[in-house]
Amino acid sequence: MDTKEKDVERRQEMEDRAFDTMRKAGELKEEGRMRKEEGKVRSSRLWIWLGVLVLIFILVYWLFAIGTFGDLANWFNG
């Protein structure tokens, strides 16, 4: 009986270790999902700021192209 009890205890320990490993894997997956979501938010913010900067550049270029700044600064005669 002792060997059977030891065998049962050993199997129970192996199962406990396997379940602990599975729980840790699940926690790691959840942590990975959270990090991925944070990365998406950061990336989205960066793309929005890049778009804003590009739009500002286009607006300034357009204003120079039509001569608005030149007229305001009296660069042009007329």
C-alpha positions in Angstrom: 0.0 0.0 0.0 2.8 2.4 0.7 4.1 2.2 -2.9 0.5 2.8 -4.2 0.1 5.8 -1.8 3.4 7.2 -2.9 2.5 6.7 -6.5 -0.8 8.5 -6.0 0.9 11.3 -4.2 3.5 11.6 -6.9 0.8 11.7 -9.6 -1.1 14.4 -7.6 2.0 16.5 -7.3 2.6 16.2 -11.0 -1.0 17.2 -11.7 -0.6 20.2 -9.4 2.5 21.3 -11.1 0.8 20.9 -14.5 -2.2 23.0 -13.4 0.1 25.6 -11.9 2.0 25.8 -15.2 -1.3 26.1 -17.1 -2.5 28.9 -14.8 0.8 30.8 -15.2 0.5 30.4 -19.0 -3.0 31.9 -18.9 -1.7 34.8 -16.8 1.1 35.4 -19.2 -1.3 35.4 -22.1 -3.5 37.9 -20.3 -0.5 40.1 -19.6 0.5 39.9 -23.2 -3.0 41.0 -24.3 -2.9 44.0 -22.0 0.5 45.0 -23.2 -0.6 44.7 -26.8 -3.6 46.9 -26.1 -1.4 49.5 -24.5 0.9 49.4 -27.5 -2.1 50.0 -29.8 -3.2 53.0 -27.9 0.3 54.5 -27.9 0.7 53.8 -31.6 -2.7 55.3 -32.4 -1.7 58.5 -30.5 1.5 58.7 -32.4 -0.3 58.4 -35.7 -2.8 61.0 -34.8 0.0 63.5 -33.8 1.9 62.7 -37.0 -1.3 63.4 -39.0 -1.8 66.7 -37.2 1.8 67.7 -38.0 1.4 66.8 -41.6 -1.8 68.8 -41.9 -0.2 71.8 -40.2 2.7 71.6 -42.7 0.3 71.4 -45.6 -1.6 74.4 -44.3 1.5 76.5 -43.9 2.8 75.5 -47.3 -0.5 76.4 -48.9 -0.6 79.7 -47.2 2.9 80.5 -48.6 1.9 79.2 -52.0 -1.0 81.6 -52.3 1.0 84.4 -50.9 -1.0 85.1 -47.8 2.0 85.4 -45.6 3.8 87.5 -48.2 0.9 89.9 -48.3 0.7 90.1 -44.5 4.4 90.7 -44.1 4.5 93.3 -47.0 6.9 91.3 -49.1 5.0 92.0 -52.2 4.5 95.4 -54.0 0.9 96.0 -54.8 
